[in-house]
Amino acid sequence: MNQKINWTTQRRIIYELVRDTKDHPTASDVMERLRAEGHQFAYGTVYNSLRYLVDMGLIRELKLGNAVSRYDARTEDHLHVICDTCGKVAEVQIDLPTRWLKEIADTTSFQIDSPEILLHGVCPECRQAN
């Protein structure tokens, strides 16, 4: 995909915000952080910019179960684990065994293009609090 990016000021600021975070923000989180930095973007601008950045392959939209979408500037394949208590999302840098992908493809006859697996658990902070 060698498309020319149409960088508006808003898109660049939103991209840089998502790129520089480690917590996979929601659109609402992005909006709050922009306001905290003194930016006054309309909700529509934020949502449309996030959609554009996803469509251009610059960020990834994570649909984690029934929760709201979160955004990640790491576009290479990697796994995520979500805390079922507080909703915290962490990245896991472990490759899926190719044997799993082959077995899934063989069983379903699907061509696996983008393996995304969401693991559920309880984060250390929530375990300690209980």
C-alpha positions as CSV (number, residue, x, y, z in Angstrom):
1,M,0.0,0.0,0.0
2,N,1.9,3.0,-1.2
3,Q,-0.8,5.7,-0.8
4,K,0.0,9.3,-0.3
5,I,-1.1,10.4,3.2
6,N,-3.2,13.6,3.3
7,W,-1.7,15.0,6.5
8,T,-3.9,17.7,8.0
9,T,-2.8,19.4,11.2
10,Q,-5.4,17.5,13.2
11,R,-4.5,14.1,11.7
12,R,-0.9,14.6,12.5
13,I,-1.6,15.6,16.1
14,I,-3.9,12.7,16.6
15,Y,-1.5,10.2,15.0
16,E,1.4,11.5,17.2
17,L,-0.8,11.2,20.3
18,V,-1.8,7.6,19.5
19,R,1.8,6.7,18.5
20,D,3.3,8.1,21.7
21,T,0.9,6.2,24.1
22,K,1.3,2.7,25.4
23,D,-2.2,2.2,26.7
24,H,-4.3,1.7,23.5
25,P,-6.6,4.8,24.0
26,T,-10.3,4.9,23.0
27,A,-11.6,7.8,20.9
28,S,-12.9,9.3,24.1
29,D,-9.4,9.0,25.7
30,V,-7.9,10.7,22.6
31,M,-10.4,13.5,22.9
32,E,-9.6,14.1,26.6
33,R,-5.9,14.1,26.0
34,L,-6.2,16.5,23.1
35,R,-8.2,18.9,25.4
36,A,-5.6,18.5,28.2
37,E,-3.0,19.6,25.6
38,G,-5.0,22.6,24.8
39,H,-6.5,21.4,21.4
40,Q,-10.2,22.0,20.7
41,F,-11.0,19.4,18.1
42,A,-14.6,18.5,17.4
43,Y,-15.7,14.9,18.2
44,G,-16.3,14.4,14.5
45,T,-12.8,15.5,13.6
46,V,-11.3,13.0,16.1
47,Y,-13.5,10.1,15.0
48,N,-13.0,10.8,11.3
49,S,-9.2,11.3,11.7
50,L,-8.9,8.0,13.6
51,R,-10.9,6.2,10.9
52,Y,-8.7,7.8,8.2
53,L,-5.5,6.8,10.0
54,V,-6.9,3.2,10.3
55,D,-7.9,3.1,6.7
56,M,-4.4,4.3,5.6
57,G,-2.8,1.6,7.8
58,L,-1.0,4.0,10.1
59,I,-2.8,2.8,13.2
60,R,-4.8,-0.2,14.1
61,E,-8.4,-0.3,15.5
62,L,-8.7,-2.9,18.2
63,K,-12.2,-4.3,18.8
64,L,-11.7,-6.0,22.1
65,G,-14.7,-8.1,22.8
66,N,-17.8,-6.0,23.5
67,A,-15.8,-3.0,24.6
68,V,-15.4,0.2,22.7
69,S,-12.7,0.4,20.0
70,R,-9.2,1.2,21.1
71,Y,-6.3,2.4,18.9
72,D,-2.8,1.2,18.5
73,A,0.0,2.7,16.5
74,R,1.9,-0.6,16.3
75,T,0.6,-2.1,13.1
76,E,2.7,-5.2,12.9
77,D,1.1,-8.5,14.1
78,H,1.1,-8.9,17.9
79,L,-1.3,-10.1,20.6
80,H,-3.2,-8.4,23.3
81,V,-4.3,-9.3,26.8
82,I,-7.2,-7.5,28.5
83,C,-7.9,-7.3,32.2
84,D,-11.5,-8.4,32.7
85,T,-11.7,-6.3,35.9
86,C,-10.4,-2.8,34.9
87,G,-10.1,-3.1,31.1
88,K,-6.4,-2.4,30.9
89,V,-4.8,-3.7,27.7
90,A,-1.3,-5.0,27.4
91,E,0.7,-6.1,24.3
92,V,2.2,-9.5,24.0
93,Q,5.3,-9.9,21.8
94,I,4.9,-13.6,21.1
95,D,4.5,-15.1,17.7
96,L,1.6,-17.5,17.2
97,P,2.9,-21.0,16.4
98,T,2.7,-21.4,12.6
99,R,1.3,-24.9,13.3
100,W,-1.8,-23.3,14.9
101,L,-2.4,-21.0,11.9
102,K,-2.0,-23.9,9.5
103,E,-4.4,-26.1,11.5
104,I,-7.0,-23.3,11.7
105,A,-6.7,-22.6,7.9
106,D,-6.9,-26.3,7.1
107,T,-9.9,-26.8,9.4
108,T,-11.9,-23.8,8.2
109,S,-10.6,-23.5,4.6
110,F,-10.0,-19.8,5.4
111,Q,-6.9,-18.0,4.3
112,I,-5.6,-16.4,7.5
113,D,-4.4,-12.8,6.6
114,S,-4.4,-11.1,10.0
115,P,-4.3,-13.3,13.1
116,E,-5.6,-11.4,16.0
117,I,-6.1,-13.2,19.3
118,L,-7.4,-11.5,22.5
119,L,-6.4,-13.1,25.7
120,H,-8.4,-12.4,28.9
121,G,-7.2,-12.3,32.5
122,V,-6.7,-10.1,35.6
123,C,-3.8,-7.6,35.7
124,P,-1.4,-7.5,38.6
125,E,-2.9,-4.3,40.1
126,C,-6.4,-5.8,40.2
127,R,-5.1,-9.1,41.6
128,Q,-3.3,-7.2,44.3
129,A,-6.4,-5.1,45.1
130,N,-8.5,-8.2,45.6
